[in-house]
Amino acid sequence: MVLGSGGELCEVAASRAIVPPMDDLGAPSSFLALEPGVAVFSRDGEKLGEVQHVLADADVDVFDGIVIDASALPGALRFVDALQVAEIYERGVILGLSSADAERLPEPSGNPGVMEVDGLEDVDRGELQEKLRRAWDIVSGRGLDKS
């Protein structure tokens, strides 16, 4: 625990991000239990939106990331890569990004081949493109029928 700028107690998350006091987020959890509608926060405590979709293959225990709805109105979907997710709790997700960095999160798209992404230098561009394509397939309804 450390003291925040206002004297309040803050926790230091595993990603070394300072997490200001927020609503009770519950116990630590997993992407396997993450549900749509769960609040998503930046590392500096700003609510960014809510989980729209979890991108994962539970059969092989692979978590690719989440798609968040970043507005009260439809149409503001953003892709968050798994490497950018610092903590998952029962009632909240904390990203390893500041609120300013989160403003530059990419939108899921059907053709992510032409895009500019900052802050993901250690992620293979082809892998990121595939994750964005899968996110788009799920958001657009094409990726729901995997039988």
C-alpha positions in Angstrom: 0.0 0.0 0.0 1.1 3.5 -0.8 -0.3 7.0 -0.2 -1.9 8.7 -3.2 -1.7 12.4 -3.9 -4.7 13.1 -1.8 -3.4 11.0 1.2 -5.7 8.0 0.4 -4.3 4.5 0.5 -3.7 2.9 -2.9 -2.6 -0.6 -3.9 0.3 -1.4 -6.1 -0.9 -3.9 -8.7 1.3 -6.7 -10.1 1.9 -4.7 -13.2 3.4 -1.9 -11.0 0.5 0.3 -11.8 -0.9 2.4 -8.9 -4.6 1.6 -8.5 -6.6 4.2 -6.7 -9.4 3.2 -4.4 -12.4 2.2 -6.6 -15.7 0.5 -5.9 -15.3 -2.9 -4.4 -14.2 -5.0 -7.4 -14.5 -8.3 -5.6 -12.0 -11.2 -5.5 -9.3 -11.7 -8.1 -10.7 -13.7 -11.0 -9.9 -15.0 -14.5 -10.8 -14.3 -18.1 -12.7 -17.6 -17.9 -15.2 -16.0 -15.5 -15.3 -12.5 -17.1 -18.7 -11.5 -18.2 -20.0 -8.7 -20.5 -20.9 -5.6 -18.5 -18.0 -5.7 -16.1 -16.5 -2.3 -15.5 -13.0 -1.6 -17.1 -10.7 0.9 -15.4 -7.4 2.5 -16.4 -4.4 2.1 -14.1 -5.1 5.6 -12.8 -8.6 4.7 -11.7 -10.7 6.2 -14.5 -13.7 4.1 -15.6 -13.1 3.5 -19.4 -16.2 1.5 -20.1 -17.5 -2.0 -19.8 -16.5 -5.4 -21.2 -18.4 -6.2 -24.4 -16.7 -9.4 -25.4 -13.9 -11.6 -24.0 -11.6 -12.9 -26.8 -10.3 -16.3 -25.7 -10.2 -20.0 -26.5 -11.0 -21.6 -23.2 -10.4 -25.1 -24.7 -6.6 -24.3 -24.9 -6.6 -21.7 -22.1 -5.6 -18.8 -24.4 -6.7 -15.3 -23.5 -6.3 -12.8 -26.4 -7.9 -9.7 -24.8 -11.2 -8.0 -24.5 -13.4 -5.7 -26.5 -14.8 -2.8 -24.4 -17.7 -0.4 -25.0 -16.1 2.9 -24.2 -19.2 5.1 -24.2 -22.7 5.2 -22.9 -23.8 5.1 -26.6 -23.3 2.2 -29.0 -20.4 2.3 -31.4 -17.4 3.1 -29.3 -15.8 -0.3 -29.2 -12.1 -0.7 -28.4 -9.8 -3.7 -28.5 -7.6 -4.3 -25.4 -4.8 -6.9 -26.0 -4.3 -9.4 -23.2 -0.9 -7.9 -22.5 -2.6 -4.6 -21.6 -4.9 -6.2 -19.0 -3.2 -5.9 -15.6 -5.8 -7.4 -13.2 -9.2 -9.1 -13.5 -11.6 -9.2 -10.6 -15.1 -10.4 -10.1 -16.6 -7.0 -10.8 -13.9 -5.1 -12.6 -10.9 -5.1 -14.9 -7.9 -2.9 -14.4 -5.7 -2.1 -17.4 -2.0 -1.5 -17.3 -2.7 1.7 -19.4 -3.2 5.2 -18.2 -6.5 6.8 -19.3 -4.6 8.9 -21.8 -3.0 5.8 -23.3 -6.4 4.1 -23.4 -7.8 6.8 -25.7 -5.5 5.4 -28.4 -6.8 1.8 -28.2 -7.7 0.5 -31.6 -11.3 -0.3 -32.8 -12.0 -3.9 -33.8 -12.2 -4.0 -37.5 -12.8 -6.4 -40.4 -9.6 -5.3 -42.1 -7.0 -4.4 -39.5 -4.2 -4.6 -42.1 -3.9 -0.8 -42.2 -3.6 0.6 -38.8 -1.3 2.5 -36.5 -0.8 1.2 -33.0 1.4 2.7 -30.3 2.4 1.0 -27.0 2.5 -2.5 -28.4 6.1 -2.7 -29.6 6.6 -6.2 -28.1 3.5 -7.7 -29.8 3.9 -9.2 -33.2 2.0 -7.1 -35.7 0.6 -10.2 -37.5 -0.6 -11.6 -34.2 -2.3 -8.3 -33.3 -4.0 -8.1 -36.7 -5.4 -11.6 -36.2 -6.7 -10.6 -32.7 -8.4 -7.5 -34.2 -9.9 -9.6 -37.0 -11.3 -12.2 -34.4 -12.6 -9.3 -32.3 -14.4 -7.9 -35.4 -15.8 -11.3 -36.2 -17.3 -11.6 -32.7 -18.6 -8.0 -32.6 -20.2 -8.3 -36.1 -21.7 -11.7 -35.2 -19.7 -13.7 -37.7 -17.5 -15.4 -35.0 -20.3 -16.7 -32.8 -21.0 -19.9 -34.7 -17.8 -22.0 -34.0 -19.3 -25.5 -34.2 
